[in-house]
């Protein structure tokens, strides 16, 4: 096995490994310790939840969409504090804020940052504050508090968490326009996969905001990519209301587990995925 130095897990390597100092660099000789054993000592669980639709700085009442949305911010806070610990990782699968610009969603992002665990954010269709070309600037701004997942990846033990907003045809635009957006998002997703591969990762969990397929579809550009890269799980959101919860794939399909984590689908209780 290969061993890489990581500040968060180094002490677990050194319990079962000899180290020596060579010009300021610690070289580790690995014995029976595995990455899985190390990770089990440092990370408790991986959770996911989508569609927070926060509006602390916007005039947008969500309770008009049904009782499940009444005081949904309080549900999010209560459920996250009950389920998620500071050692856990929480992936928020898009549509975080109704703020159209970054200065109009500061309170929403602060609310998210104050939730327990490591917070990984995926871009949703309503997250207009987030310019995908300026993701690094967001990561610099919220370093140590939030991680914005776009054209990059997040390491989680043996897994790389990869993702993009995605897209699927819903009848609101032309087929040609939808295909153009799918192609763009597939390219962004590939960048995420390849960045992880370049760092030696071979196991992936894939996140999309949009469902991976359109209604009635079993195979799409995104499901094919998931299969090609050997993804174990695909997590998505965006589908609201009971009539939409079964728009796309759910459960085990062709060896991949598909899960919907829209806030109203889960009653704003984060789903444990690992």
DODRENDREN-203268 format. One record per atom (N, C-alpha, C): x, y, z; residue in three letters. Coordinates in steps of 0.02 Angstrom, whole numbers, plus 32768, in hexadecimal, padded with zeros to 4 digits. Each point is the difference from the previous one (the first is absolute). Last residue first. Layout:
BEGIN
X Y Z ALA $
...
//
This chain:
BEGIN
7B9C 8159 80E7 UNK $
8038 7FD4 8011 UNK $
8008 8001 804C UNK $
7F4B 8070 7FA3 UNK $
800F 7FDA 7FC4 UNK $
803F 7FD4 8008 UNK $
7F2B 808D 808D UNK $
8043 7FE3 8006 UNK $
800D 7FD5 7FC3 UNK $
7F5A 80DB 8014 UNK $
8004 7FB8 7FF4 UNK $
8048 7FE9 8008 UNK $
7F70 80DD 806F UNK $
8037 7FE8 7FD6 UNK $
8000 7FB4 7FFB UNK $
7F28 8094 8027 UNK $
802B 7FD7 8029 UNK $
8038 7FE6 7FD3 UNK $
7F38 8086 7FC0 UNK $
803A 8025 8015 UNK $
802B 7FDB 8034 UNK $
7F45 7FA3 7F85 UNK $
7FE8 802B 8037 UNK $
803C 8021 8023 UNK $
800B 7F7E 7F34 UNK $
801B 7FE5 803E UNK $
7FE5 8023 803E UNK $
7FBC 8044 7F26 UNK $
7FFB 7FB7 7FFC UNK $
8015 7FE0 8042 UNK $
8019 80EA 7FDF UNK $
7FBB 7FED 8011 UNK $
7FF4 7FB5 7FFB UNK $
80DB 8055 7FC9 UNK $
7FED 8010 8044 UNK $
7FBA 7FEA 8012 UNK $
8092 7F7C 7F4A UNK $
7FDE 8040 8003 UNK $
7FE6 800C 8046 UNK $
8085 7F42 7F9C UNK $
8008 801F 8041 UNK $
7FE2 8046 8003 UNK $
8011 7EFC 7F73 UNK $
7FE5 8044 7FFE UNK $
8004 801D 8046 UNK $
8091 7F2F 7F80 UNK $
7FDA 801A 8039 UNK $
7FEB 8048 7FF3 UNK $
8071 7F07 7F8E UNK $
7FE8 8044 7FF3 UNK $
7FD5 8016 803A UNK $
80CA 7F3B 7FC8 UNK $
7FC8 8015 802A UNK $
7FF0 8049 7FF4 UNK $
806F 7F33 7F5F UNK $
800B 8042 801E UNK $
7FC3 8012 8029 UNK $
8013 7F38 7F75 UNK $
8037 7FFE 8030 UNK $
8010 8043 8021 UNK $
7F48 7FE0 7F64 UNK $
803E 7FED 7FDE UNK $
803C 8005 802F UNK $
7F46 805C 807A UNK $
7FF6 7FF9 7FB8 UNK $
8044 7FF3 7FE0 UNK $
7F79 801D 8102 UNK $
8038 7FE3 7FDB UNK $
7FEE 7FF5 7FB7 UNK $
7F80 80C5 8086 UNK $
8016 7FBD 8013 UNK $
8039 7FE8 7FD5 UNK $
7F6F 80B5 7F8F UNK $
8004 7FF7 8048 UNK $
8015 7FB8 800F UNK $
7FE6 80C7 7F23 UNK $
8013 7FBF 801B UNK $
8004 8001 804C UNK $
7F5E 80B5 7F92 UNK $
803F 7FE3 7FE8 UNK $
800F 7FBF 8025 UNK $
7F38 8083 8029 UNK $
8010 8015 7FBC UNK $
803C 7FDC 7FE3 UNK $
7F7C 7FFC 80DC UNK $
8014 7FC5 7FDA UNK $
800F 8010 7FB7 UNK $
7FB8 80A6 80A1 UNK $
8034 7FDA 8024 UNK $
8018 7FC2 7FDA UNK $
7F4D 80AB 7FCE UNK $
8041 8004 7FDD UNK $
8035 7FD3 801F UNK $
7F1C 8021 8052 UNK $
7FF8 7FED 7FBA UNK $
8041 8000 7FD9 UNK $
7FF2 8047 80E6 UNK $
7FF7 7FB8 7FFA UNK $
7FFB 7FE9 7FB7 UNK $
808C 80DF 8041 UNK $
7FBA 7FEB 7FFF UNK $
7FF9 7FB6 7FF1 UNK $
80DE 806F 7FA8 UNK $
7FD6 8017 8037 UNK $
7FB8 7FE9 7FF8 UNK $
8115 7FDE 7FA7 UNK $
7FBB 7FE8 7FF6 UNK $
7FD6 8011 803E UNK $
80F0 8032 7FF7 UNK $
7FDA 8026 7FCF UNK $
7FB7 7FED 7FF9 UNK $
80EE 7F6E 803F UNK $
7FCA 8025 8023 UNK $
7FD1 801C 7FCB UNK $
80D1 7F2D 8025 UNK $
7FE5 803A 7FDD UNK $
7FC6 801E 8027 UNK $
80DB 7F38 7FF2 UNK $
7FD4 8024 802D UNK $
7FE7 803F 7FDB UNK $
807D 7F00 7FD3 UNK $
7FEF 8041 7FE1 UNK $
7FCB 8020 802D UNK $
80CA 7F2F 801D UNK $
7FC1 8021 8010 UNK $
7FF9 8040 7FD7 UNK $
80B5 7F69 7FDA UNK $
7FD8 7FD4 802B UNK $
7FBC 801F 8010 UNK $
80B2 8016 7F21 UNK $
7FE1 8022 8039 UNK $
7FD7 7FCF 8029 UNK $
809A 7FF0 7F30 UNK $
7FF8 7FD0 8037 UNK $
7FE4 801F 803F UNK $
8029 805F 7F1C UNK $
8030 800F 8035 UNK $
7FF9 7FD2 803D UNK $
7F6E 7FEC 7F42 UNK $
8043 8000 7FE4 UNK $
8035 800B 8036 UNK $
7F17 800E 8036 UNK $
8015 7FBD 7FF2 UNK $
8048 7FFC 7FE9 UNK $
7FA0 80D4 8020 UNK $
8004 7FDE 8040 UNK $
8019 7FB8 7FF7 UNK $
7FD4 807D 7F40 UNK $
803D 8016 8021 UNK $
800A 7FDD 8042 UNK $
7F36 7FDB 7F90 UNK $
8037 7FE0 7FDC UNK $
8044 8013 801E UNK $
7F3F 8068 8052 UNK $
8002 7FBB 8017 UNK $
8038 7FDA 7FDD UNK $
7FDB 80DF 7FBC UNK $
801B 7FFD 8044 UNK $
8002 7FB8 801C UNK $
7FA3 8033 7F29 UNK $
8047 800F 7FFE UNK $
801F 7FF7 8046 UNK $
7F2B 7F71 7FE8 UNK $
800F 8045 7FEC UNK $
804C 8009 7FFC UNK $
7F21 7F3F 8028 UNK $
8047 800B 7FF0 UNK $
8008 8048 7FE9 UNK $
7F2C 7FB7 8041 UNK $
8028 7FD4 802B UNK $
804A 800D 7FF7 UNK $
7F06 8090 7FDF UNK $
8041 7FEE 7FE4 UNK $
8025 7FD4 8033 UNK $
7F2A 8071 8022 UNK $
7FF8 7FC8 7FD2 UNK $
8042 7FE7 7FE3 UNK $
8009 80F2 805E UNK $
7FC7 7FD3 800D UNK $
7FFB 7FCA 7FCA UNK $
80F3 8060 801E UNK $
7FC0 8021 7FFA UNK $
7FC8 7FCC 800C UNK $
80F7 7FED 8074 UNK $
7FDB 7FF1 7FC2 UNK $
7FC1 802B 7FFF UNK $
809B 8016 80B4 UNK $
802D 7FE7 7FCC UNK $
7FDE 7FF0 7FBE UNK $
7FB0 80C6 80AF UNK $
7FFF 7FB7 7FFC UNK $
802B 7FE8 7FC6 UNK $
8047 80E8 806E UNK $
7FC9 7FE5 7FD7 UNK $
7FFF 7FB4 8004 UNK $
80B0 805A 8073 UNK $
7FC4 8021 801A UNK $
7FC2 7FE7 7FDA UNK $
80DD 7F68 802F UNK $
7FE0 802C 7FCF UNK $
7FCA 8027 8024 UNK $
80E5 7F51 803B UNK $
7FC9 802C 8015 UNK $
7FE9 802B 7FC5 UNK $
8096 7F0B 8041 UNK $
7FF0 8035 7FD1 UNK $
7FC2 8027 8016 UNK $
80DA 7F5B 805C UNK $
7FB9 800D 800C UNK $
7FEF 803F 7FDA UNK $
80D7 7F40 7FEA UNK $
7FDE 8040 7FF8 UNK $
7FB8 7FFD 8019 UNK $
810F 7F86 7FEC UNK $
7FBC 7FF7 8018 UNK $
7FDE 8044 8003 UNK $
80E4 7FEA 7FC5 UNK $
7FDF 7FD0 7FD3 UNK $
7FB8 7FF2 8014 UNK $
80E4 80BF 801F UNK $
7FC1 7FE4 8017 UNK $
7FE1 7FD3 7FCB UNK $
80D3 808B 7FF8 UNK $
8003 7FB9 8011 UNK $
7FC0 7FE1 8018 UNK $
8034 80E3 7FA7 UNK $
801A 7FF9 8044 UNK $
7FFE 7FB8 8019 UNK $
7FAC 803C 7F2B UNK $
8045 8018 7FFF UNK $
8021 7FFB 8044 UNK $
7F18 7FD0 7FE7 UNK $
802A 7FCA 7FE5 UNK $
8049 8014 8001 UNK $
7F62 80A3 803A UNK $
8006 7FCD 8034 UNK $
802D 7FC7 7FE9 UNK $
7FCD 80A7 7F66 UNK $
8029 801F 8035 UNK $
800B 7FCD 8038 UNK $
7F70 7FC3 7F52 UNK $
8046 7FFC 7FEC UNK $
802E 8021 8033 UNK $
7F12 8007 8021 UNK $
8019 7FBB 8001 UNK $
804B 7FFE 7FF3 UNK $
7F98 80D1 7FE8 UNK $
7FFF 7FEB 8046 UNK $
801C 7FB9 8008 UNK $
7FE1 8056 7F28 UNK $
8037 8023 8020 UNK $
8006 7FEB 804A UNK $
7F47 7FB3 7F87 UNK $
803D 7FDC 7FED UNK $
803E 8020 801F UNK $
7F31 806B 8018 UNK $
8003 7FC4 802A UNK $
803F 7FD8 7FF0 UNK $
7FD0 80BA 7F7B UNK $
8014 8015 8043 UNK $
8007 7FC5 802F UNK $
7FB0 7FD8 7F28 UNK $
8046 8013 7FFD UNK $
8019 8016 8045 UNK $
7F1D 7FD1 7FE9 UNK $
8026 7FC2 7FFC UNK $
804B 800F 7FFD UNK $
7F68 80B3 7FF9 UNK $
8005 7FE5 8043 UNK $
8027 7FBE 8000 UNK $
7FD5 8068 7F2F UNK $
802A 802C 8029 UNK $
800B 7FE2 8046 UNK $
7F6A 7F92 7F70 UNK $
8045 7FF8 7FE8 UNK $
8030 802B 802A UNK $
7F1A 8016 8028 UNK $
8017 7FBE 8016 UNK $
8049 7FF6 7FED UNK $
7F97 80C1 7FB0 UNK $
800E 8004 8047 UNK $
8018 7FBE 801D UNK $
7FBC 8007 7F1E UNK $
803B 8029 8008 UNK $
8014 8005 8049 UNK $
7F38 7F94 7FCA UNK $
803A 7FD7 7FEE UNK $
8041 8026 8006 UNK $
7F36 8075 8022 UNK $
800B 7FCF 8036 UNK $
803D 7FD5 7FF1 UNK $
7FB7 8094 7F59 UNK $
801E 8024 8038 UNK $
8010 7FD1 803A UNK $
7F8F 7FA6 7F48 UNK $
8044 8014 7FEC UNK $
8023 8024 8039 UNK $
7F1C 7FC6 8018 UNK $
802C 7FC5 8004 UNK $
8048 8013 7FF1 UNK $
7F68 80C2 8060 UNK $
8002 7FD5 7FC5 UNK $
802D 7FC4 800C UNK $
7F82 806A 80D2 UNK $
802B 801D 7FCC UNK $
7FFE 7FD1 7FC4 UNK $
7F86 7FCD 80C4 UNK $
8000 8049 8007 UNK $
802B 8023 7FCB UNK $
7FDD 7F0B 8030 UNK $
7FCC 801E 7FD8 UNK $
7FFD 804C 8003 UNK $
80A4 7F65 8062 UNK $
7FC2 8000 8027 UNK $
7FC6 8021 7FDB UNK $
8110 7F8C 7FEA UNK $
7FC8 8021 7FDD UNK $
7FC0 7FF9 8029 UNK $
80F6 8006 8073 UNK $
7FD5 7FD2 7FDB UNK $
7FC6 8027 7FE2 UNK $
8109 801A 8089 UNK $
7FC5 801B 7FDE UNK $
7FD8 7FC7 7FE2 UNK $
80E6 804A 80B6 UNK $
7FDB 7FD4 7FD4 UNK $
7FC8 8025 7FDC UNK $
80B4 803E 80B0 UNK $
7FB9 800E 8004 UNK $
7FD7 7FCE 7FD7 UNK $
80E3 7FA4 805D UNK $
7FF0 803C 7FDB UNK $
7FB4 800B 8005 UNK $
80DE 7F56 8072 UNK $
7FBD 8016 7FEF UNK $
7FFD 803E 7FD6 UNK $
808F 7F38 80B2 UNK $
8002 8027 7FC3 UNK $
7FBA 8018 7FEF UNK $
80A6 7F88 80CA UNK $
7FBD 801B 7FF5 UNK $
8005 802F 7FC5 UNK $
809C 7F26 8048 UNK $
7FFF 8045 7FEA UNK $
7FB7 8014 7FF6 UNK $
8071 7F34 80A5 UNK $
7FD4 801A 7FCC UNK $
8013 8048 7FED UNK $
8061 7F77 80B3 UNK $
8012 7FE1 7FC0 UNK $
7FD9 801E 7FC5 UNK $
7FF7 809B 80C5 UNK $
801C 7FBE 8009 UNK $
8018 7FE4 7FBD UNK $
7FA3 80CB 7FD2 UNK $
7FDC 7FE4 8039 UNK $
8018 7FB8 8008 UNK $
8036 80F9 7F6C UNK $
8014 7FBD 8016 UNK $
7FDA 7FEB 803E UNK $
7FB8 80A7 7F2F UNK $
800E 8001 8047 UNK $
8012 7FBA 8016 UNK $
800C 809D 7F0A UNK $
7FE5 7FC8 8025 UNK $
8010 8008 8049 UNK $
7FDA 809A 7F09 UNK $
8032 7FE8 8030 UNK $
7FE3 7FC3 8022 UNK $
7F84 8091 7F6D UNK $
803E 7FF7 7FDA UNK $
803A 7FEB 802E UNK $
7F4B 803E 8094 UNK $
7FF5 8010 7FB9 UNK $
8042 7FFD 7FDC UNK $
7F99 8008 8108 UNK $
8012 7FC9 7FD4 UNK $
7FED 8011 7FB8 UNK $
803E 8082 80F5 UNK $
7FD5 8005 7FC5 UNK $
8019 7FCF 7FCB UNK $
800F 801D 811C UNK $
8025 7FED 7FC3 UNK $
7FCE 7FFE 7FC6 UNK $
801B 807D 8108 UNK $
7FD8 7FE2 7FCB UNK $
802D 7FEC 7FC7 UNK $
8066 8043 80CA UNK $
7FBA 8003 8016 UNK $
7FD1 7FDE 7FCF UNK $
80F2 801F 7FE4 UNK $
7FF9 7FE4 8043 UNK $
7FB9 7FFF 801A UNK $
8029 80A9 7F41 UNK $
8030 7FCC 8010 UNK $
7FF9 7FE9 8049 UNK $
7F87 80A5 7F66 UNK $
7FE3 7FD8 8036 UNK $
802E 7FC6 8015 UNK $
8045 809D 7F56 UNK $
7FDA 802A 802E UNK $
7FE6 7FDA 803C UNK $
806E 7F8E 7F4E UNK $
8030 802A 8025 UNK $
7FDB 8029 8035 UNK $
7F7F 7F82 7F6E UNK $
8024 7FD3 802D UNK $
8034 8026 8028 UNK $
7F8A 8076 7F5C UNK $
7FD3 7FED 8036 UNK $
8024 7FD3 8033 UNK $
8074 8037 7F3D UNK $
7FFA 803C 802A UNK $
7FD1 7FF3 803B UNK $
8019 7F5A 7F5C UNK $
803B 8004 802B UNK $
7FFD 803C 802D UNK $
7F58 7FE1 7F5C UNK $
7FF9 7FD3 8038 UNK $
803C 8004 802F UNK $
7FB5 8076 7F2A UNK $
801F 8020 803A UNK $
7FFA 7FD5 803F UNK $
7FA2 7FC9 7F29 UNK $
8045 8012 7FEE UNK $
8025 801F 803B UNK $
7F17 7FC6 800E UNK $
802B 7FC4 8000 UNK $
8049 800F 7FEE UNK $
7F51 80A0 8081 UNK $
801B 7FFC 7FBC UNK $
802F 7FC4 7FFD UNK $
7F35 8047 80AE UNK $
803C 7FD7 7FF6 UNK $
8011 7FFD 7FB5 UNK $
7F3A 8066 805F UNK $
8038 8023 8020 UNK $
8043 7FE0 7FEE UNK $
7F29 7FA7 7FC0 UNK $
801C 8030 7FD1 UNK $
8039 8029 801F UNK $
7F6F 7F21 802E UNK $
803A 801E 8021 UNK $
8024 8031 7FD2 UNK $
7F3F 7F6D 7FCF UNK $
7FEE 8040 801D UNK $
803B 8024 8021 UNK $
8012 7F25 7F9A UNK $
7FE9 802D 7FCC UNK $
7FEC 8045 801B UNK $
80BD 7F74 8084 UNK $
7FBE 7FF2 7FE7 UNK $
7FE9 8033 7FCD UNK $
80F8 7F97 8074 UNK $
7FDB 8038 7FE2 UNK $
7FBC 7FE7 7FE6 UNK $
808E 7F9F 80D8 UNK $
7FFA 7FF6 7FB8 UNK $
7FD5 8038 7FE4 UNK $
809B 7FD8 80F0 UNK $
7FC8 801E 7FDC UNK $
8006 7FF2 7FB5 UNK $
8054 7FA4 8105 UNK $
8013 8001 7FBA UNK $
7FC3 8017 7FD9 UNK $
805D 7FFF 8111 UNK $
7FCB 800E 7FCF UNK $
801C 8006 7FBA UNK $
8038 7F88 80FF UNK $
801F 801F 7FC6 UNK $
7FCA 8009 7FCB UNK $
7FB0 7FFA 8104 UNK $
8022 7FD9 7FCC UNK $
8023 8029 7FCC UNK $
7F28 8065 8089 UNK $
8038 7FD4 8013 UNK $
801D 7FDB 7FC4 UNK $
7F95 80F9 7FE9 UNK $
7FE8 7FBC 800B UNK $
803B 7FD3 8011 UNK $
8019 80E8 7FC2 UNK $
7FF8 7FF2 8048 UNK $
7FE2 7FBB 800E UNK $
801D 8056 7F20 UNK $
8042 7FF8 801F UNK $
7FFB 7FED 8049 UNK $
7F3A 8036 7F8A UNK $
801C 7FC0 7FEB UNK $
8043 7FF3 8022 UNK $
7F9F 80D1 8023 UNK $
7FD5 7FCD 801F UNK $
801B 7FBA 7FEF UNK $
8064 80B4 7F95 UNK $
8015 7FFD 8046 UNK $
7FD7 7FCB 8026 UNK $
7FC5 802E 7F24 UNK $
803F 7FDB 8001 UNK $
801B 7FFB 8047 UNK $
7F3F 8082 7FDF UNK $
7FF1 7FBA 7FEF UNK $
803F 7FD5 8005 UNK $
8012 80E9 801B UNK $
7FE2 7FE1 803B UNK $
7FEF 7FB7 7FF3 UNK $
8059 807F 7F4C UNK $
8030 7FF9 8036 UNK $
7FE3 7FDD 803D UNK $
7FA7 8044 7F1C UNK $
7FF6 7FBE 801F UNK $
8032 7FF3 8038 UNK $
7FF7 80C5 7F70 UNK $
7FBA 7FF6 8012 UNK $
7FF2 7FBB 801E UNK $
80D5 804C 7FA7 UNK $
7FF1 802A 803B UNK $
7FB7 7FFA 8017 UNK $
804C 7F88 7F3E UNK $
8021 7FE8 803C UNK $
7FF0 802A 803D UNK $
7F48 7FF5 7F42 UNK $
8047 8014 8001 UNK $
801E 7FEA 8042 UNK $
7F20 7FCB 7FD8 UNK $
8018 7FFF 7FBA UNK $
804A 8012 7FFA UNK $
7F65 7F82 80C7 UNK $
8026 803D 7FF2 UNK $
8020 7FFD 7FBB UNK $
7F84 7F4F 8071 UNK $
7FDC 8028 7FCE UNK $
8024 8041 7FF1 UNK $
806F 7F0A 8055 UNK $
7FE9 8043 8012 UNK $
7FD9 8020 7FC7 UNK $
8056 7F19 7FFD UNK $
800D 8013 8046 UNK $
7FDB 8040 8012 UNK $
8015 7F4C 7F3C UNK $
7FC9 802E 8011 UNK $
8003 8012 804A UNK $
8097 7F2C 7FD4 UNK $
7FE7 8036 7FD6 UNK $
7FC1 8022 8017 UNK $
806E 7F42 8078 UNK $
7FFD 7FF1 7FB8 UNK $
7FDA 8036 7FD9 UNK $
80A1 7FCF 80E3 UNK $
7FC2 8024 7FF3 UNK $
7FF9 8007 7FB4 UNK $
808B 7F5C 80BC UNK $
7FFF 801B 7FBC UNK $
7FBC 801E 7FF3 UNK $
809D 7FBE 80E2 UNK $
7FBC 800D 7FE7 UNK $
8005 801F 7FBB UNK $
809B 7F6B 80C6 UNK $
8001 8029 7FC4 UNK $
7FB9 8004 7FE4 UNK $
8072 7FD1 8108 UNK $
7FDE 7FE8 7FC4 UNK $
800A 8030 7FC6 UNK $
8048 8021 80E8 UNK $
802D 7FD3 7FDC UNK $
7FE3 7FE6 7FBE UNK $
7F87 808B 809C UNK $
8036 8028 7FE3 UNK $
8033 7FD6 7FDA UNK $
7F05 7FA4 800D UNK $
8031 8017 8031 UNK $
8036 8028 7FDD UNK $
7EED 7FBC 7FCF UNK $
8043 800B 7FE6 UNK $
802E 8018 8038 UNK $
7F12 7FD2 8024 UNK $
801D 7FC8 7FDC UNK $
804A 8007 7FF0 UNK $
7F78 80A7 8079 UNK $
7FF0 7FC0 801D UNK $
8027 7FC7 7FE0 UNK $
800F 80DF 7FAF UNK $
801E 7FFD 8043 UNK $
7FF4 7FBD 8022 UNK $
7F99 8028 7F30 UNK $
8049 7FFD 7FF7 UNK $
8023 7FFA 8044 UNK $
7F17 801F 7FFF UNK $
8012 7FBE 7FE8 UNK $
804B 7FF8 7FF7 UNK $
7FA7 80D6 8042 UNK $
7FF3 7FCD 8032 UNK $
8018 7FBB 7FEA UNK $
800F 80B4 7F66 UNK $
802E 800A 8038 UNK $
7FF7 7FC9 8034 UNK $
7F6C 8001 7F4A UNK $
8044 7FF3 7FE9 UNK $
8030 8003 803B UNK $
7F22 803F 8027 UNK $
8007 7FB7 7FF7 UNK $
8047 7FEE 7FED UNK $
7FC8 80E2 800B UNK $
8006 7FE4 8043 UNK $
8007 7FB4 7FFD UNK $
7FD9 8072 7F38 UNK $
8043 8010 8018 UNK $
800C 7FE3 8046 UNK $
7F2A 7FF3 7F98 UNK $
802E 7FCC 7FEB UNK $
8048 800E 8016 UNK $
7F0F 805F 8025 UNK $
803A 8004 802D UNK $
8035 7FCC 7FED UNK $
7F41 7FCB 7F71 UNK $
7FF5 802F 8037 UNK $
803B 7FFC 8031 UNK $
7FDD 7F74 7F39 UNK $
802E 8039 7FFC UNK $
7FF7 8032 8039 UNK $
7F76 7F3D 7FDD UNK $
8043 7FE7 800D UNK $
8033 8039 8001 UNK $
7F18 8022 7FC7 UNK $
8010 7FFF 8047 UNK $
8047 7FE9 800F UNK $
7FCE 8079 7F12 UNK $
7FE4 7FC8 8026 UNK $
8019 7FFF 8048 UNK $
8031 80A8 7F54 UNK $
8006 7FC2 7FDB UNK $
7FE8 7FC3 8027 UNK $
8010 80E2 8055 UNK $
7FC9 7FFF 7FCE UNK $
8002 7FC0 7FD6 UNK $
80A8 803C 80A4 UNK $
7FC6 7FDB 801B UNK $
7FC4 8000 7FD0 UNK $
80D8 8075 7FE2 UNK $
7FFC 7FBC 7FE5 UNK $
7FC1 7FDB 8018 UNK $
804E 810D 7FD1 UNK $
7FE2 7FD3 8032 UNK $
7FF5 7FBB 7FE1 UNK $
8098 80E5 7FD2 UNK $
7FEB 7FC1 7FE0 UNK $
7FE6 7FD1 8035 UNK $
808A 80E9 7FE5 UNK $
7FB8 7FFB 800C UNK $
7FE5 7FC3 7FDB UNK $
8101 8022 8069 UNK $
7FD6 8005 7FC4 UNK $
7FB6 7FFA 8013 UNK $
80C7 7FDF 808E UNK $
8007 8043 7FE5 UNK $
7FD5 800B 7FC2 UNK $
8001 7F31 8078 UNK $
8007 802F 8038 UNK $
8007 8048 7FE8 UNK $
7FCC 7F15 7F98 UNK $
7FED 8043 7FE8 UNK $
8003 8033 803A UNK $
803B 7EE9 7F99 UNK $
8000 8031 8036 UNK $
7FF3 8046 7FE5 UNK $
8003 7F06 7FA7 UNK $
7FD8 803B 7FEB UNK $
7FF9 8033 8039 UNK $
805E 7F11 7FE5 UNK $
7FF1 8024 803E UNK $
7FD6 803E 7FF2 UNK $
8051 7F2D 7F73 UNK $
7FC9 8030 7FFB UNK $
7FEE 8021 8043 UNK $
8082 7F15 8013 UNK $
7FFC 8033 7FCB UNK $
7FC9 8031 800B UNK $
80B3 7F3F 8081 UNK $
7FBF 8021 8002 UNK $
8000 8036 7FCB UNK $
80A2 7F23 8079 UNK $
7FEE 802C 7FC8 UNK $
7FBA 801C 8009 UNK $
80E7 7F7C 808E UNK $
7FB9 8010 7FF7 UNK $
7FF6 802C 7FC3 UNK $
80BF 7F52 8087 UNK $
7FF5 802D 7FC8 UNK $
7FB5 8008 7FF5 UNK $
80AB 7FB9 80E2 UNK $
7FCB 7FF1 7FD0 UNK $
7FFE 8035 7FC9 UNK $
80B9 7FE4 80AB UNK $
7FC8 7FD9 8019 UNK $
7FCF 7FEC 7FC9 UNK $
8116 8034 800E UNK $
7FC1 8017 7FE4 UNK $
7FC8 7FD2 8017 UNK $
80E3 7FDC 8047 UNK $
7FFE 8049 7FF9 UNK $
7FBD 801B 7FE7 UNK $
8047 7F14 8022 UNK $
8014 8021 803D UNK $
7FF7 804C 7FFD UNK $
7FD7 7F71 7F46 UNK $
7FCE 7FF0 8033 UNK $
8010 8021 8042 UNK $
8099 8011 7F4B UNK $
7FC5 802B 7FF7 UNK $
7FCB 7FF2 8035 UNK $
80C5 7F79 7FF8 UNK $
8010 8045 8012 UNK $
7FC2 802B 7FFF UNK $
7FEC 7F25 7FB2 UNK $
800A 8001 8049 UNK $
800F 8046 8019 UNK $
7FEF 7FE0 7F17 UNK $
7FBF 7FF7 8020 UNK $
8006 8004 804C UNK $
80C4 8002 7F7C UNK $
7FDD 8040 7FFD UNK $
7FBD 7FFB 8024 UNK $
80B6 7F57 8055 UNK $
7FDE 800E 7FC1 UNK $
7FE0 8044 8003 UNK $
80D6 7F68 8082 UNK $
7FCB 8031 8003 UNK $
7FE3 800C 7FBB UNK $
80C0 7F70 8039 UNK $
7FBF 7FE2 7FF5 UNK $
7FC7 8032 8001 UNK $
80E9 8064 7FD7 UNK $
7FFC 7FB9 800F UNK $
7FB8 7FE9 7FF2 UNK $
80AD 80DA 7FAC UNK $
7FC0 7FE5 8015 UNK $
8003 7FB5 800C UNK $
80A4 80E4 8008 UNK $
8003 7FBB 7FE8 UNK $
7FC3 7FDD 801B UNK $
8047 8111 7FCE UNK $
7FDC 7FCD 8026 UNK $
8009 7FBC 7FE0 UNK $
807C 8105 8013 UNK $
7FF4 7FC6 7FD5 UNK $
7FE0 7FCA 802B UNK $
801E 811A 800C UNK $
7FF4 7FC2 8024 UNK $
7FF1 7FC9 7FCE UNK $
8097 80EA 7FE9 UNK $
7FC7 7FDA 7FE7 UNK $
7FF9 7FBF 8027 UNK $
80B5 80A4 801D UNK $
7FC1 8020 8011 UNK $
7FC2 7FDA 7FE9 UNK $
80E0 7FAE 7FD6 UNK $
7FFE 8045 7FE9 UNK $
7FBB 801F 800B UNK $
7FF2 7F21 804A UNK $
8032 8009 7FCB UNK $
7FF7 8046 7FE4 UNK $
7FAE 7F54 80DC UNK $
8002 8044 7FE6 UNK $
8038 8004 7FCC UNK $
7F5C 7F2B 8054 UNK $
8042 801E 8007 UNK $
8000 8042 7FDB UNK $
7F50 7F2B 806A UNK $
800B 803D 7FDB UNK $
8047 8018 800B UNK $
7F50 7F14 8013 UNK $
803D 8022 8013 UNK $
8005 8041 7FD7 UNK $
7F14 7F82 8045 UNK $
8033 800B 7FCD UNK $
803D 8021 801E UNK $
7F24 7FD6 8065 UNK $
8014 7FBF 7FE5 UNK $
8036 8007 7FCB UNK $
7FAB 80BE 8078 UNK $
7FF7 7FCB 8032 UNK $
8019 7FBD 7FE7 UNK $
7FF8 80C6 7F77 UNK $
803D 7FF7 8027 UNK $
7FF8 7FCE 8038 UNK $
7F49 803B 7F6D UNK $
8035 7FE0 7FDB UNK $
803A 7FF0 802F UNK $
7F55 807C 8057 UNK $
7FEC 7FB9 7FFA UNK $
8032 7FD9 7FD6 UNK $
8017 80EB 8021 UNK $
800E 7FDE 803F UNK $
7FED 7FB6 7FFC UNK $
7FD3 8092 7F46 UNK $
8046 7FEE 8008 UNK $
800E 7FD9 8040 UNK $
7F31 8067 7F96 UNK $
8005 7FB9 8011 UNK $
8047 7FEB 8010 UNK $
7FBA 80E4 7FC3 UNK $
7FC8 7FE8 8027 UNK $
8007 7FB8 8016 UNK $
809F 8071 7F72 UNK $
8003 801B 8043 UNK $
7FC8 7FE4 802D UNK $
807B 7F7F 7F37 UNK $
7FC4 8028 8007 UNK $
7FFC 8017 8049 UNK $
80A7 7F72 7F39 UNK $
7FFB 8025 803F UNK $
7FC2 802A 8000 UNK $
8019 7F11 7F80 UNK $
800D 8047 7FF6 UNK $
7FF7 8024 8043 UNK $
802A 7EF7 7F92 UNK $
7FF0 802A 8039 UNK $
8010 8048 7FEF UNK $
7FC5 7EFE 7F81 UNK $
8025 803E 8001 UNK $
7FEA 802A 803B UNK $
800B 7EE7 7FDA UNK $
7FD6 803C 8000 UNK $
802B 803E 8000 UNK $
//
